[in-house]
Amino acid sequence: MKDIHYVAIPDLCTHYQLEMSFFTGLKDYGLIEIISVEKTNCIHQEHVADLEKMIRLHQDLNLNFEGIDTVFNLLNKIDKLKSELNQTKNRLRLYESE
């Protein structure tokens, strides 16, 4: 495989000792995007960290795809709220310094 920005799903299956059906289920539920590179299903390298979180949620907490989706939606909302809070704090500092 020439493109080093992608990780092959079969390699992930071996590394994490998971069936291909797990990754297919994540794709079907819209949690990951699988790309075909040279007839091999792959995932972009920048999404591997999220994939590892999904695997841990599935294995450690026995969450199904709906549960994983819910957790990721909540984490995204938390990140958005943190960003908004930081913006609000920065604007408040402008008024405090006057």
RADAQUI-V221844 format. One line per field, one symbol per residue. ss: DSSP state (H for helix, E for strand, L for the rest). A space follows every 50 residues. Layout:
BEGIN
ss = ???
END
This chain:
BEGIN
ss = LLLLLEEEHHHHHHHHLLLHHHHHHHHHLLLLLLEEELLEEEEEHHHHHH HHHHHHHHHHHLLLHHHHHHHHHHHHHHHHHHHHHHHHHHHHHHHHLL
END
